Amino acid sequence: MSFMDWYNTLEKPSWTPDPSFIGTMWSILYPIIIVSFAYVFIQAFRGKFPKKVAIPFAINLVANVIFTPIQFGLRNLTLASIDILVIWGTIVWMILAIWKHNRYVAVAQIPYLMWVSVATVLQLSINIMNF
């Protein structure tokens, strides 16, 4: 069974966004993520930001990259729920860590935080409904 066939068989809340909307949201967010994360990593590498500022960005990047393989490859809703909680938590941590160094980068994470907040509630709801 393909990953979309599997996903379509899951119980989901009535407010679940259409997959095309989800794709559109990530298409908007990924350029913001790429530019802001690259900026933080470069500034940390150059010593203009303390290296510890880059830690939540690095953890978030790894957690974000492994979400799809966990959710759709392993088809493990519980592990995907834990992963998305890590993603959400590291976004909050990122905003706090970068705030005093570059508020523009911190503010740029707000749409990411808002979308991941929705995605987290959705993921947790799907996990509970299919437990």
N, C-alpha and C positions, 0 to 999 in steps of 0.2 A: 504494500500500500504506500503511495507517495505521501510525502510529509503534509501536503495540503489536504489530501483525502483524510489522513489521520486527524489533522487539526479540525476539519469540518465535522468529524464525528463527535468531537468534544462538546459537552454542555458548556454554554457560555451565557453570561448575563445579557439581558435584552439590549443593553446600551453598547454592546461590543462594536467598535468601529469596523467598517468595511476594510478588508485587507488592502485595497488600493489606497484608502486614506492613510492607513498605517505606513505604507510604502512612501507616500507623498511626504508625510511628516519626517520620516528619516532622511528623505532626499533633501529636505530643507535643513535639518539639523546637522547632518554629517559635514557639510562645508564649514559650519561654525565650529564644530568639534575639531576638525582637522586643523584649521587655522589657529584657534586658540590653544590647543594642546601643543602644536608645533612651536608656537611662540613661547609658551611656558618652558618646554623642554630645552629650546635653544638658549633662552635667558638663564636657565639653571646651569646648563653646560658652560656658558660663558662666565658664570659666577655673578651675574647681575641679580639673580634671585637665589636665595638659599636653596640648596638641593632638596631639602625636606619639603619645599613647596611643591615640587614635582611628584612627590610620592602618591598623593591621592589621584593625580591625573594618570599616573602609570597604572595604579590598581584599577581605576575606572576603565581604562583602555582595555586591559586584559579581561576584566569582567564583561565588558560590552562585547568584545570579540567572541568570547566563548558562549554567550547566551544562546545564539542560534543553534550551534552544534548540540548544546545540552537540550534545548527545547525540542528541536525538530530532528536531530540526529539520534540522540539517546531517547528522546520522547519521555523525558523525566521531568514531570511538572513540579515536583517538590524541589529538586535540585535547581531547576530554572527559577523557582520562586525565591530560593535563597540567593541565587546569583543576582536577581533583579533588586533584591534588598541591598546587596553590596553596591550595585550600581547607584541606587538612589542615595545611600549613605555617603558614598564617595563624592557624589556631586555636591552635597551639602558641605562636606569636608573641603572640597576644592574651592568653593566660593569663600569659605572662611580663611583658607590658607593663602589665597591669592589677593584677598581684599586690600590689604595694606600695601601691596606691591604694585597692583594694577587693577583698579576698580572696573575698567572697561572689560577686562577678561572675566572678572567676577560677574558682572551684569550680563555678559554674553552667555553665561551658563544658565540663566533663568529660564529661557524657553526649553532648554534641555531638561532642567529640573521639573518644569511643569508637565512636559510630555511623559517623562519617566514616572512622575507621580501617578498619572492616569494609567500608564502601562503597568505599574506595580499593583495598583488596585485591581486592574483587569487580570493580571497573572495570578494574584492571590485568589481572586474569585473563581477563576477557571480551575485552579488547583483544588479548592474546597469543593466545588461542584462535581469534580471528577474523582474525588478521593475514594 
